[in-house]
Amino acid sequence: MGIGDRKLKRKFASKGLSDNIVFCNYLSSYDFLKFNIKKLLDQIDKAHATGISHLKIFVGPMFQFFTRNKSFFRINDSRLDSVYSQIENYDMTVLIHVADPDISYMKKYKNKQKYGSKTERINDFSDMLDKFPKIRMISAHLGCLPEDVDKLGDLLERHPQLYVDTASTRWMIRELGKNVSRSKEWLEKYQDRILFGSDLGNFEFNLKFFMSKKRREYYWGSRYWSQRLFWETSHQTPLPFKDKDNPEGTIIKGLNLSESTLKKLYFGNASKILD
């Protein structure tokens, strides 16, 4: 939980609205990278002591970008076993980011020794899930696999404790829109395992120093508008903001999901596992 989130939590509490939002504690990526096990355990203990039962772990290749490490971080490293065991003991739910878009590996993460391949990272994550089957995991960005939903389906079949979210508007729309019928079929099949995600943080606190109010409103509104159009309709229109990973321009190609899937996607599944 960052400074802005703590401020927001106090604001909600002062108005008697604490039950309207669920907070999570953001574990230090730096401490994961440096294997500072005691610090990670302390963070988990403090979160549990304050009644927080949800954690965020970011271990994507980006957090190694500015380091001098010559080999890539392995999420299933045995040195982290006590960290995962503590999460399991406290019955906590974890939102986790394990990889990045395929195009990032082709452009930014070419050094396989330092960053590993996407396949290696996904396989390490699967191995960790095998070792700690009681941890409820929400793998962000559709498991970081919207480019290969068949592989993601295999992961969901193998790990019943695994869920995914739809965070990152342009990534989801770009990749799932490449095969509308297949994507719709897949999402309907796994409708009980998918949560809505925006990838937008504490908007006012984090962005007010960098954008005008008008720009902030467009930034936020355009993402939600695009996702709703994508999930709820069969409409097709250009994405209303730039997709830097697609110079040719990304088109929203609506999936027109069923009402039952939309209800689970938007709130049903979240209310089930984030109580």
N, C-alpha and C positions, 0 to 999 in steps of 0.2 A: 504494500500500500504506500503510495507516494504522498508527498506533502499536499498536493491538490486533493487527493482522495480523502486524506484525514480531515481536511478543511470541509470538504463536501459532507463527510459523515457527520461532523459536528453540526453542520447546518441542518441536515435532515433530522438529527436527534433533537435539536432545539425546537423544531416544529412538530415533534411527535410523529415523524414519518419514517422512523428507523426501519419499520417492516416493509417499506416500499422498495428497498434496494438491498442487494446482497454484495458485500465487500469481500475482496480477497487480498491476500498478502503476497507481494511480489518478491520472491526470493532472489537474492543477489546473483546475477549472471557472473560477475567477477569471482565470487566465492566458489561457484561451480567450476569455472575455468581454472582456478588455482587450487581446487580441492581443499578449500578451507572448511573441513567437515564440522568442526566445533561451531563455527560461526553459522553455518547452515542449520545445524541442530538447534542453536539458540533462537534463530529466527522462527523456526517451526514451533518451538516451545512457547515463545512469546505470542505468536498468532493464536495458538490453541488456548493459552491462558486468558486472552482477551475475547474469546468466543468466536474467533474467525475459523471457519472450517473449510475454506477454499484458498488454494495457492495458485500462483502463476510462476511458471518456469520458462525462461527464454534461453534456449541453447542452440539457436540457429547459427549458421556459419558467419553471419554478420558480426556476432560478438567476438569473433577471432580476427576480424579484418585488420584491426590496429595493433595486434599483438606481434611479438616476435616468435611465438610458438611455431615450431617446425612440423609438428604433427597435429592432426585434428582431434578435437575433443570427442571422447566416446561416452555417450550417455549411459552405457551399460558397464562402465568401469567399476570394478568390484569395490574400489575405495568409496563409492557412493552408496553402497548397500545399506549402511546404517541410516543414511538420510531417507532413503525410500522406506525402510522398515519403520522409521518414526512416523512418516506420513501414513503408512498403512495402519499402525497402531492407533493413531488418532482418528482414523476413518475419515480422512480429508479427501476432497475432490481437487484434482489438479488440472488447470488449463496449461497446455504445454505447446511450445513452438519448437519443432525439431529440424526443419529444413526450409528451403526457399524454392521459388519457381524454377523450372527447368532452365529457362533462359538465363537466370542468374549464374548457374553453374557453367553455362557456355561462355558468359561474358566476364563475370567478376571472380568466379572461384575456379579458375583453370588449374591452380596449383593443387593437385589431388592429395599431395602429401600433407599440406597444411589444412585443407578444408574437407578432404574426403569427397567421395561421390555421394550423390543423393541416395542412391541405392544402399550404400553402406550406412548412412545415417538412419534410413528407415528400418533397415535390418537390425541395427543396434537398438533402436526403439522397441521393435518387436521382441527382441531378446529380453529387454528390461521388463516388458509387460509379462513375459512368461515367468520371470523370477518373482514378480510382485503382482499376482493376479487379483488381489483385493483392493488395489488402488483404482478408484474411478478416474479415468483419464479423459479429458476433452482435448483432442488434438486439433489445434487451431488451423484455419485455412483449409478446411476439408482434408485434414490429415496431411496438408502440404502436398496432396496428390490429386488435385482436380484435373491434371493432365492424364491421369491413369486411374479412372474409377474402378476398373476391374481389379487392379492391385489393391486399391483401398478396400474394396469389398472383401477380398481375401483376408485382409487384416481384421476387419470387423467380424468376420466369421470365426477367426482364430481367437480373438480376444473379446469375450462378452462384456468386459468392463470398459471397453473403449467406445467413446463417442467422438463426434467431430462437430466443428462449427463452420459457418459460412463467411467468416471474416475475410476482408479484403475484397471490396466491390469489384474493382477492375480485374483482379486475378480470377475470381469466380466467373464473371461474365465473359471474359475473354476465352477461358479454357472450356467451360461447360457449354458455351455457345457454339463451339466448333461441331458438335454433334447433338443437336437439340433432342432428337428422339431417344438416343441412348442415355443422355444425361437425365431426362425426365424419367425414363424407365428405372434408372438406378436410384434416383432420389425417392421415388415412390416405394421401391423395394426396401430401402433402409430408412424409411421415414421415422422410425422409432429411435434412431441413433444420431439424429442431426439437430443441432441447435442454431438459432439465428445468431450471427455475429456481425458487427459492423467494422471492427478494427479502428474505431474512433474512441479516443480516450476522454479524459475530463476536459471537454471542449473549451469551456470558458477559461479555465485556469491555464491550460497548456498552450493555447493558441492566441490569446488576447495580446500577447507581446509581439506577435509576428504578423497578424492580419487585422485589417479593419473589421468592424462589426459586420458590414455588408458582405465582405469576402468570407468571413467565418460562417455566416448564415448560408451562403451559397455552397461552401465547402461541405458542410454537414448535410444540408438539405439535398444536394445533388446526389450524394451517396445513397441516402435512404430512398429517394425517389427512384434511382436506377435499380436498386435491389427489389423494390416492390414491383416495378414494371417487369423485371426479369422473372421473379418467382410467380407472380399472380396473373400475368397476361401472356398472350401470344404476339404482342405488338413487337415491331422491329423499328429501331431508331438509333442513330449514332449516340455513343456514350457522351454525356454532356461535359466531360472533362478529359484531359489528355491522359492517354495510357502510354507512358514512356517505354513500355516493353513491346509496344505494337505501333511502329511508325506509320503503318498504313491506316491506322484508325480502327478502333474497336466498335463493333455494332452490338447493341443489345438485341438479342434474339430470344424473346420471351418463352419460358418453359410451360407456362400455364398449368401449374401444379394443382392437384386435386385439393378440395377444401379440407379433407382430413389431414393431408400432408402439411398444408399451410398452418393449420391449428397446432400441430405438433412442432413444426419448425419454429413458429413465432413464440409460443409460450408453453405448450404442453410438455415437451421434453425437459425444458428448463425447470418448470415447476416440480417435475418429478425428481430430478437429481440435484437441484440447487436449493433444497428447502432449508 
